[in-house]
Amino acid sequence: MADILPFAALRYDPRRAAPAQVVTQPYDKITSVMQERYYAASPYNLVRIILGRRLDTDNTEDNVYTRAAASFRDWRREGILHQDSAASIYVYSQRFTAPGTTVVWERQGFIAIGRLEDYSAKVVYRHEQTLAKPKADRLDLLRATRAHFGQLFMVYEDSGEVDSLLGVARQAPPAIEVTDEYGVLHRVWQVSDSGLIDSVRSRMQDKKLIIADGHHRYETAITYRNERRSQSGAASTSAPYEYAMMTFLNMNSPGLLILPTHRVVHGLSSFSPGTFLASSRNLFEVQELDPALDAARATAILREHSSSGTALLAVLADRALLLKSVKSAGSQLLAGLSERQRALDVVQLHKCLLEGVLELSEESIRNQQNISYVRDAAEAVAQVRGGKANLAFLMNPCRIQQVRDVAFAGEVMPQKSTDFYPKLLSGLTVYALE
């Protein structure tokens, strides 16, 4: 049972800090260039808390985490961040143009706090593996600040009943309105009506939740919860650390967009295009395409094959290959995996091509030693054609139904299998545990 609660969020006082100058993309999407831009935007930009600068002089008393905690404490005391007077949920709308198109989308969810559940409880489900290093970083920040600054992105399934209930809130002007650096319009409405909140909570009670984005932060919150339970000597089901801040979105929403994440392979000193072609033909049906194929045409070809099984496109310096229909030799490399996994393009790519043909180990892929992940197909192609990479694999996005089926089966996909777009902004609401 999904346990959803309203909360009195901390929010930036717009008279002291304009939202556009202080909110950020999620911490793991902030590049060094973005970090500097955020620092310059405002002395109260959230980057100082969620991804502060590390200094050569850092020590146990003065470091990125202690500075984050000090900034958070000071901003609360000075009224930069003020707490809402009523426990609320927050309708959250994002209007955006799908990358590479002129199509305008809108998705609506709501922000609340949700109970942290162990995966074994079969309430919250993951679909990706996590890495130890990012979790250690986020745990140190959570210990220092005792607050959640970004929302975990959760999807659930219904026929639109929850969105219909919350639609009335959008008749009023939004409490927050900001356009981010990607042109996405983010709007937030505060909902404090207890009857409406109870109706939403009731509708959510029987929902299963899938983590769309935020696997590392979710597992970090579980670890922190367990630490606090141990320190208190007894579990309190109502303690603030039993919950985390989440945005809930109906997976059947027409505005739910998943983008592909392409793979670029580099640094293989013994790579042979001819050997790669021969090996690939043993595993897939291979069709050679125009070697000068550009990213737009490549994407169109992939889209044409999106409903007919496997479709992977390999771009080499002097070749372009469409790989379809796994052969028996390829099926052997997928042995031991469920039918759900074997049907995923991304799994076939990893098991058959990255591991099978290129002989990259799971560990090296996990550590991104010879592989990088690129959203833009044109950038992936340019790296190969510019001699910076051995080859690139372009692919179609996973479908939300595939994500759902894998998650509910208790399985996980390879890392970077999904790219939900756009990201949820950090700093719109803050959930303080103390």
C-alpha positions as CSV (number, residue, x, y, z in Angstrom):
1,M,0.0,0.0,0.0
2,A,1.4,3.4,-1.0
3,D,1.4,5.7,2.0
4,I,1.2,9.3,0.8
5,L,1.2,12.3,3.1
6,P,1.0,16.1,2.7
7,F,3.8,18.2,4.2
8,A,4.6,21.8,4.9
9,A,7.3,22.4,2.4
10,L,10.1,24.9,2.7
11,R,10.0,27.1,-0.4
12,Y,12.1,30.0,-1.6
13,D,10.6,33.4,-0.8
14,P,10.2,34.9,-4.3
15,R,10.7,38.4,-2.8
16,R,14.2,37.4,-1.7
17,A,15.2,34.9,-4.4
18,A,13.6,34.7,-7.9
19,P,12.9,31.0,-8.6
20,A,14.7,31.1,-12.0
21,Q,17.9,32.2,-10.2
22,V,17.9,29.5,-7.5
23,V,16.4,26.2,-8.6
24,T,18.5,23.7,-10.5
25,Q,18.5,20.5,-12.5
26,P,19.0,17.3,-10.4
27,Y,22.5,17.0,-8.9
28,D,23.5,14.2,-11.3
29,K,22.7,16.2,-14.3
30,I,24.7,19.3,-13.3
31,T,28.0,19.6,-15.3
32,S,30.9,21.6,-14.1
33,V,29.9,24.4,-16.5
34,M,26.4,24.3,-15.1
35,Q,27.7,24.4,-11.6
36,E,29.6,27.6,-12.3
37,R,26.6,29.1,-14.0
38,Y,24.4,28.3,-11.0
39,Y,27.0,29.8,-8.6
40,A,27.0,33.0,-10.5
41,A,23.2,33.2,-10.8
42,S,22.5,33.8,-7.1
43,P,24.2,33.5,-3.6
44,Y,21.2,31.4,-2.7
45,N,21.3,29.0,-5.7
46,L,20.6,25.5,-4.5
47,V,23.7,24.2,-6.1
48,R,25.6,25.4,-3.0
49,I,23.7,22.7,-1.1
50,I,23.2,19.8,-3.5
51,L,26.5,20.0,-5.4
52,G,28.8,22.5,-3.8
53,R,32.4,23.2,-4.9
54,R,35.0,21.0,-3.4
55,L,38.2,22.8,-2.2
56,D,41.8,21.7,-1.8
57,T,41.6,22.9,1.8
58,D,38.6,20.6,2.7
59,N,38.9,18.8,6.0
60,T,36.6,17.0,8.5
61,E,35.4,20.4,10.0
62,D,35.1,22.3,6.7
63,N,34.0,20.5,3.6
64,V,31.3,20.4,0.9
65,Y,28.8,18.8,3.4
66,T,29.4,21.1,6.3
67,R,29.1,24.1,4.0
68,A,25.9,22.7,2.6
69,A,24.4,22.3,6.1
70,A,25.5,25.9,7.1
71,S,23.9,27.4,3.9
72,F,20.7,25.5,4.6
73,R,20.6,26.6,8.2
74,D,21.4,30.3,7.4
75,W,18.8,30.5,4.6
76,R,16.1,29.2,6.9
77,R,17.1,31.6,9.6
78,E,17.2,34.6,7.2
79,G,13.9,33.7,5.6
80,I,15.3,32.9,2.2
81,L,13.6,29.6,2.6
82,H,10.2,29.8,4.4
83,Q,7.9,27.0,5.5
84,D,4.4,26.8,4.4
85,S,1.8,27.2,7.2
86,A,-0.3,24.2,6.1
87,A,0.5,20.6,5.3
88,S,-0.1,20.4,1.5
89,I,0.5,18.5,-1.6
90,Y,1.7,20.4,-4.7
91,V,0.4,19.9,-8.2
92,Y,3.4,20.0,-10.5
93,S,3.1,20.6,-14.3
94,Q,5.8,20.6,-16.9
95,R,5.2,21.9,-20.4
96,F,8.0,21.2,-22.9
97,T,9.0,20.6,-26.5
98,A,10.3,17.1,-27.2
99,P,14.0,17.3,-28.1
100,G,14.6,17.3,-31.8
101,T,10.9,18.0,-32.6
102,T,8.4,20.8,-32.5
103,V,5.8,18.8,-30.6
104,V,4.7,20.4,-27.3
105,W,4.0,18.0,-24.4
106,E,2.6,18.5,-20.9
107,R,2.7,16.2,-18.0
108,Q,1.1,16.7,-14.6
109,G,1.9,15.0,-11.3
110,F,2.0,16.0,-7.7
111,I,4.6,16.4,-5.0
112,A,4.0,14.8,-1.6
113,I,6.0,12.7,0.9
114,G,5.8,9.0,0.5
115,R,6.7,6.3,2.9
116,L,10.1,4.6,2.3
117,E,9.5,0.9,1.7
118,D,12.0,-1.9,1.4
119,Y,11.8,-3.5,-2.0
120,S,10.7,-6.7,-0.4
121,A,7.5,-5.1,0.7
122,K,6.4,-5.0,-3.0
123,V,5.2,-1.4,-2.8
124,V,8.1,0.4,-4.4
125,Y,9.9,-1.2,-7.3
126,R,13.2,-0.3,-9.0
127,H,14.2,-0.9,-12.6
128,E,17.9,0.0,-12.6
129,Q,21.0,-1.0,-10.6
130,T,22.7,1.5,-8.4
131,L,26.4,2.3,-7.7
132,A,28.0,2.6,-4.3
133,K,29.9,5.9,-4.9
134,P,26.9,8.2,-5.7
135,K,25.0,6.7,-2.7
136,A,27.9,7.4,-0.4
137,D,27.9,11.1,-1.5
138,R,24.2,11.5,-1.1
139,L,24.2,9.9,2.3
140,D,26.9,12.3,3.6
141,L,24.8,15.2,2.3
142,L,21.6,13.8,3.9
143,R,23.3,13.2,7.2
144,A,24.7,16.8,7.2
145,T,21.5,18.7,6.1
146,R,18.7,16.3,7.2
147,A,16.6,17.4,4.3
148,H,15.5,16.4,0.9
149,F,16.0,19.1,-1.8
150,G,14.9,17.2,-4.9
151,Q,12.0,14.9,-5.5
152,L,12.2,11.2,-6.3
153,F,10.3,10.6,-9.5
154,M,7.7,7.9,-9.0
155,V,5.3,6.5,-11.6
156,Y,2.0,4.7,-10.8
157,E,-0.8,3.4,-13.0
158,D,-4.4,4.5,-13.2
159,S,-6.9,5.8,-15.6
160,G,-6.4,9.5,-14.8
161,E,-8.5,9.7,-11.6
162,V,-5.9,11.3,-9.5
163,D,-5.1,13.9,-12.1
164,S,-8.8,14.7,-12.5
165,L,-9.1,15.3,-8.7
166,L,-6.2,17.7,-8.8
167,G,-7.3,19.5,-11.9
168,V,-9.3,22.0,-9.9
169,A,-6.1,23.3,-8.3
170,R,-5.0,24.6,-11.7
171,Q,-7.9,27.1,-11.8
172,A,-5.8,29.4,-9.6
173,P,-2.5,31.1,-10.5
174,P,0.5,28.9,-9.8
175,A,2.5,29.4,-6.6
176,I,5.7,28.9,-8.6
177,E,6.3,29.4,-12.3
178,V,9.8,29.1,-13.8
179,T,11.3,28.3,-17.2
180,D,14.5,26.3,-17.0
181,E,17.6,26.4,-19.3
182,Y,16.0,23.8,-21.6
183,G,12.9,25.9,-22.2
184,V,10.7,23.7,-20.0
185,L,7.9,25.6,-18.2
186,H,7.5,24.3,-14.6
187,R,4.5,25.4,-12.6
188,V,3.5,24.4,-9.0
189,W,0.2,24.9,-7.2
190,Q,-0.2,24.4,-3.5
191,V,-3.2,22.2,-2.4
192,S,-4.1,22.5,1.3
193,D,-7.7,21.4,1.2
194,S,-7.8,18.4,3.6
195,G,-10.8,16.8,1.9
196,L,-9.1,16.8,-1.5
197,I,-5.8,15.6,0.0
198,D,-7.7,12.7,1.7
199,S,-9.3,11.8,-1.7
200,V,-5.9,11.7,-3.4
201,R,-4.4,9.6,-0.6
202,S,-7.3,7.2,-0.8
203,R,-6.8,6.8,-4.6
204,M,-3.1,6.2,-4.1
205,Q,-3.4,3.5,-1.4
206,D,-3.6,0.5,-3.7
207,K,-0.9,1.8,-6.1
208,K,2.4,0.2,-6.8
209,L,5.2,2.7,-7.3
210,I,8.1,2.4,-9.8
211,I,11.2,4.6,-9.4
212,A,11.6,6.4,-12.7
213,D,14.5,8.7,-11.6
214,G,16.2,8.7,-8.2
215,H,17.3,5.1,-7.5
216,H,20.5,6.3,-5.7
217,R,18.6,8.8,-3.6
218,Y,15.9,6.4,-2.7
219,E,18.3,3.7,-1.5
220,T,20.2,6.4,0.3
221,A,17.0,7.5,2.1
222,I,16.4,3.9,3.1
223,T,20.0,3.6,4.6
224,Y,19.5,6.9,6.4
225,R,16.1,5.8,7.8
226,N,17.7,2.6,9.1
227,E,20.5,4.6,10.8
228,R,18.0,6.8,12.5
229,R,15.9,3.8,13.6
230,S,19.0,2.3,15.1
231,Q,19.9,5.5,16.9
232,S,16.4,5.9,18.4
233,G,16.3,2.4,19.6
234,A,12.8,1.8,18.3
235,A,11.1,2.3,14.9
236,S,8.6,5.2,14.8
237,T,6.3,4.7,11.8
238,S,5.5,8.5,11.9
239,A,9.0,9.8,12.2
240,P,10.0,12.3,9.4
241,Y,12.9,10.1,8.2
242,E,10.4,7.3,7.4
243,Y,9.4,9.4,4.4
244,A,11.0,11.1,1.4
245,M,9.8,13.8,-1.0
246,M,8.4,12.4,-4.2
247,T,6.7,13.5,-7.4
248,F,4.0,11.0,-8.5
249,L,3.1,10.7,-12.1
250,N,0.6,8.5,-13.9
251,M,2.5,6.2,-16.3
252,N,-0.4,6.4,-18.7
253,S,-0.1,10.1,-19.0
254,P,0.4,11.2,-22.7
255,G,3.1,13.6,-21.4
256,L,5.3,10.8,-20.1
257,L,8.3,10.9,-22.5
258,I,11.3,8.5,-22.4
259,L,14.3,9.3,-24.6
260,P,16.9,6.9,-25.8
261,T,20.4,7.0,-24.4
262,H,23.0,6.1,-27.0
263,R,26.2,4.3,-26.3
264,V,29.6,5.6,-27.6
265,V,32.5,3.1,-27.4
266,H,36.0,4.6,-27.3
267,G,39.6,3.7,-26.4
268,L,39.7,0.2,-27.9
269,S,43.2,0.0,-29.3
270,S,42.7,-3.3,-31.1
271,F,39.2,-2.5,-32.6
272,S,38.7,-3.8,-36.1
273,P,35.6,-2.7,-38.1
274,G,35.9,-5.9,-40.2
275,T,36.0,-8.2,-37.3
276,F,33.1,-6.4,-35.6
277,L,31.0,-6.7,-38.8
278,A,31.8,-10.5,-39.1
279,S,31.1,-11.1,-35.4
280,S,27.8,-9.1,-35.5
281,R,26.6,-11.1,-38.4
282,N,26.9,-14.3,-36.4
283,L,24.5,-12.8,-33.8
284,F,22.1,-10.6,-35.8
285,E,20.6,-10.1,-39.1
286,V,22.7,-7.2,-40.4
287,Q,21.8,-4.7,-43.1
288,E,24.5,-2.3,-44.4
289,L,23.4,1.2,-44.8
290,D,24.8,4.3,-46.4
291,P,28.1,5.0,-44.7
292,A,27.4,8.7,-44.8
293,L,24.2,8.2,-42.9
294,D,23.4,11.2,-40.7
295,A,21.8,11.2,-37.3
296,A,18.4,12.3,-38.5
297,R,18.1,9.5,-41.0
298,A,19.5,7.0,-38.5
299,T,16.8,8.0,-36.0
300,A,14.1,7.7,-38.6
301,I,15.2,4.2,-39.6
302,L,15.2,3.1,-36.0
303,R,11.7,4.6,-35.5
304,E,10.5,2.7,-38.6
305,H,11.6,-0.6,-36.9
306,S,10.5,0.3,-33.4
307,S,7.5,-2.1,-33.5
308,S,9.1,-5.0,-35.3
309,G,11.5,-6.4,-32.7
310,T,15.2,-5.6,-32.2
311,A,16.5,-2.5,-33.9
312,L,20.0,-1.3,-33.2
313,L,22.1,0.9,-35.4
314,A,25.9,0.8,-35.3
315,V,27.9,3.7,-36.7
316,L,31.5,3.2,-37.5
317,A,34.0,5.5,-39.2
318,D,33.2,4.1,-42.7
319,R,30.1,1.9,-42.1
320,A,26.6,2.1,-40.8
321,L,24.9,-1.1,-39.8
322,L,21.3,-1.9,-38.9
323,L,21.1,-5.0,-36.6
324,K,17.8,-6.9,-36.4
325,S,16.5,-10.3,-35.3
326,V,18.8,-12.1,-32.9
327,K,20.1,-15.3,-34.3
328,S,20.6,-18.6,-32.3
329,A,24.2,-17.7,-31.5
330,G,22.9,-14.4,-30.0
331,S,20.2,-16.2,-28.1
332,Q,22.8,-18.3,-26.4
333,L,24.4,-15.1,-25.0
334,L,21.0,-14.2,-23.6
335,A,20.5,-17.6,-21.9
336,G,19.4,-17.4,-18.3
337,L,17.6,-14.1,-18.8
338,S,13.8,-13.8,-18.7
339,E,11.8,-13.4,-21.8
340,R,11.2,-9.8,-20.7
341,Q,14.9,-9.1,-20.6
342,R,15.7,-10.9,-23.8
343,A,13.2,-8.7,-25.6
344,L,14.9,-5.5,-24.6
345,D,17.1,-3.8,-27.2
346,V,19.3,-2.4,-24.5
347,V,19.9,-5.9,-23.0
348,Q,20.7,-7.4,-26.5
349,L,23.1,-4.5,-27.0
350,H,24.9,-5.0,-23.7
351,K,25.0,-8.8,-23.7
352,C,25.6,-9.6,-27.4
353,L,27.6,-6.6,-28.6
354,L,29.3,-4.8,-25.7
355,E,30.1,-8.0,-23.8
356,G,30.0,-10.6,-26.4
357,V,31.6,-9.0,-29.5
358,L,33.7,-6.2,-28.0
359,E,34.5,-8.2,-24.8
360,L,33.8,-5.4,-22.4
361,S,33.3,-6.7,-18.9
362,E,30.2,-5.8,-16.9
363,E,32.5,-4.0,-14.4
364,S,34.2,-1.9,-17.1
365,I,30.8,-0.9,-18.5
366,R,29.6,-0.1,-15.0
367,N,32.6,2.1,-14.4
368,Q,32.3,3.6,-17.9
369,Q,35.9,2.8,-18.8
370,N,35.4,2.5,-22.6
371,I,31.8,3.7,-22.9
372,S,30.0,6.9,-22.5
373,Y,26.3,7.7,-22.7
374,V,25.0,10.3,-25.0
375,R,21.4,11.6,-25.4
376,D,21.9,13.3,-28.7
377,A,22.3,11.0,-31.7
378,A,24.1,13.7,-33.7
379,E,26.7,14.0,-31.0
380,A,27.3,10.3,-30.9
381,V,27.8,10.1,-34.7
382,A,30.1,13.2,-34.6
383,Q,32.4,11.5,-32.1
384,V,32.8,8.5,-34.3
385,R,33.2,10.5,-37.5
386,G,35.6,12.9,-35.8
387,G,37.9,10.0,-34.7
388,K,37.2,10.4,-31.0
389,A,35.4,7.0,-30.7
390,N,35.6,3.6,-32.2
391,L,31.9,3.3,-32.9
392,A,28.5,4.3,-31.6
393,F,25.3,2.4,-31.0
394,L,22.0,4.3,-31.6
395,M,18.8,2.9,-30.3
396,N,15.1,3.4,-29.7
397,P,13.9,4.4,-26.2
398,C,12.4,1.8,-23.9
399,R,8.7,1.8,-23.6
400,I,7.1,2.5,-20.2
401,Q,5.3,-0.8,-20.4
402,Q,8.6,-2.6,-20.7
403,V,9.9,-0.7,-17.6
404,R,6.7,-1.6,-15.7
405,D,7.0,-5.3,-16.6
406,V,10.6,-5.6,-15.7
407,A,10.2,-3.7,-12.4
408,F,7.2,-5.7,-11.2
409,A,9.0,-8.9,-12.0
410,G,11.7,-7.8,-9.6
411,E,14.3,-7.5,-12.3
412,V,16.6,-4.6,-13.4
413,M,17.8,-3.2,-16.7
414,P,21.3,-2.2,-17.5
415,Q,22.3,1.3,-16.3
416,K,21.2,4.3,-18.4
417,S,18.3,2.2,-20.0
418,T,15.8,5.0,-19.5
419,D,16.0,8.8,-19.8
420,F,12.7,10.3,-18.6
421,Y,12.4,13.8,-20.0
422,P,12.3,16.5,-18.7
423,K,13.9,16.2,-15.3
424,L,12.2,17.4,-12.1
425,L,13.7,20.6,-10.9
426,S,15.4,20.6,-7.5
427,G,14.5,23.4,-5.0
428,L,10.9,23.9,-5.9
429,T,10.0,22.4,-2.6
430,V,12.2,21.2,0.3
431,Y,11.3,18.5,2.8
432,A,13.1,19.2,6.1
433,L,13.3,16.3,8.6
434,E,14.0,18.6,11.5
